[in-house]
């Protein structure tokens, strides 16, 4: 009788073990599926980021080629931190100390930019004014105000003359606090007196694309 009881307990224990093994196997399978899904999502994000970077490089090349008709020292185009950064110097856009009137060469440069910006409507645009560390160029304005006014003048031209959508573009001034190079030389100061255009894909684009990929899988 005791032997029968022990055999019955053994059978019960074996059945429980088999049940637990099956349950653990199912849980492990589910975890592996979740891991695989997450790995696919990570790969998709990396692919999207790579595609965006490659697209930015192509668009940047278009801007570089279009601006090639202007003196090479008066502009710069690069892809930096996921954005296209286009810098136009004061010498190209404004007379020294002026904030509300763009020079003819500057108007031509903005027309060139406007054409390409309209051809790439998905890009958002920050227009940031910068200056050097010389107070004389500010015409009694604080550097923040001076650079912000110049940026606003450029934005107004792009919106009014180049018909750029105002919802795509933001103007701001950085004063002398974000120099592109040292102010120790007159050449460096000249390069720091500039307007920068930061072109980038809106932040919500990437999550939307990821969700679209997830829905397909």
N, C-alpha and C positions, 0 to 999 in steps of 0.2 A: 504493500500500500504506500509506504513512504517512497519507494522507488518510482511508483506511478506518479505520485505528487511531484517528485523532483523532475521527472520527465515532462510533466505538464508545465511546470515552471520554466523549464528549459525551452520548451516549444514557444511559450509565451514571450520569453526574453528574446528568442531568435526572431519571432515575428515583429516584436517592437524594434529590434535592431534593423531588420530589413526595412521596416516602415521609415525609421529615422534615416537610414541610408538613402532610401528613395527620395525622402524629403530634402536631405542635404544635396543630393544629386540635382534635384530640380532647382534648389536655391542657387547652387553653383552654376547651373546652366543659365539661370536668369541673370546672375551677376556677370557672367561672361558675355551675354548678349548686351547688357547695359554698357559694359566696358567697350565692346566692339562698336556700339552706337556712338559713344562719346569719342572714341578714336576717329571714327568717320567724320564727326562734327568738327573735331580739331583739324583734321586734314582739309575739310572743306573751308574752314576759316583761313587756314594758311594759303590755300589756293586762291581764295578771294582777295586776300591781302596782296599776294603776289601779282594777281591780275590787275588790281588797282594800281600797284606800283609801276607795272609795265605800261599801263594806260597813261599814267602821269608822265612817264618818261617820253612817250610818243607825243603827247600834247606839248610838253616842255620843248621838245625839238621843233615843233611847229612855231612856237613863240620865238625861239632862238633864231630860226631861219627868217621869220618875218621882220624881226628887229635888226637884221644884219645890215640894213641900209643906213642905220644910224651909227655914229662913232662908237667903236667898241668899248671905249672907256666910260661911256655914258649910260650903259645898261648892263645888267647881268641876269642870267636865267639859270636856275638850278632846282633840283628836287631835294627837299630837306624835310626830314621828319614827317613823311607822308603828305607833303604839300609842295606845290610848285611855287617858288619864290622868285618874283620878278622885281628887280630894283631898277628904278630910273633916277638918275642923279638930278640934283638941282640945276646943273648946267643945261640939261636937256629940257627941263620943264618950266623953271621960274628964273626971273632975275633975282639977284641977291636981296633979301629982305621982303620980297613981294609974296603975298599969300593968296590974292584974289584974281590974279590974271596969269594965264598960261601962255608961254611963248609959242610962236608958230611951229617950231620944231617939236615942242611938247604936244601940241594939238595933233600933229601928224602921228606921233608915237601913240597917243591915246586912241586915235582912229584905228591904227593897226591892231592895238590890243582889243578894242571894242569889237572888231570884226571876228576875231578868234574867240572872244568870250561869248559872243552871240552864237557862234558855231558849236559851242560846248555848254549848253544851257544847264547841264546837271551840276556844274561847278559852282560852289559858293565862293564869295570873294571878300576878303578883308583888305582894306586900303589903309596903310599905316604911314604916317609922316614921321620922319627922323631928321635930326640935325646934329651939328657938331657941338663942341664945348665953348664956342665963342659967342658971348652975349651980344656982340655988335650986330650979328645977322638977324636978331630977333625983333628989331624995331620996337623996343620997350615992351614986348610981350613976353610972358613966361614961355619957356620952351614947349610946355604941354600945349598951350593955346596956339602958338605959332605953327607947330607941326600938325595939330588937329585941323586948323583952318586950311592949311595946304591940302590935307587929305580930303577935306570936305569939298574944296574947289575941284579936285580931280574927280571925285564921285559925282558931283553935280554935272560935270562935262560928260561923263560916261552915261549917266541916266538921261540927260536932256539931249545931247548931241548924238550919242551912239545908241540910244534907245535900249539901254540895258535895264532889265527889270530891277526896280529899287528893292524888292524883297530879297534879292540875291546878295546885296552888297552892304557892307558896314564900313564906316570911316572912323579913324581914331588917330591919336597922336602919342608917340612914345618919347618926345623930347630928345634929349641927348643921352638917354639912359639905356639905349640898346645899340651901341655903335657896331658897325660891321667890321671896323678895323681901328687901329690906334689913332688917337687925335694928335699924336706927337709931331706929325708932319702936315704940311699944307695939302699934300696929296691925300693923306688919310682923312683929313677934315672934309675935303671935297667929296670923297666917297661916302662919308657919313651923312652928308646933306642929301637926302634921297627920299623918294616915295617907294614903298614896297607894296607889292600886290601878292597876297597869300591866297592861292587857289587850291581848293580841296573839295573832296566829295563830302556831302552832308553826313553827319555822324549817324543818323538813323538809317542810312542806306545799307550799311553792313548787316545789322541785325535783321533787317527786312529780307535781304538776300539769303541769309542763313536760314531763316524760317521757311523761305520758299524751297530751299534745298531739302530741309527736314521733311517738308510735306510730300516731296517726291519720293522719298526713301521708304 
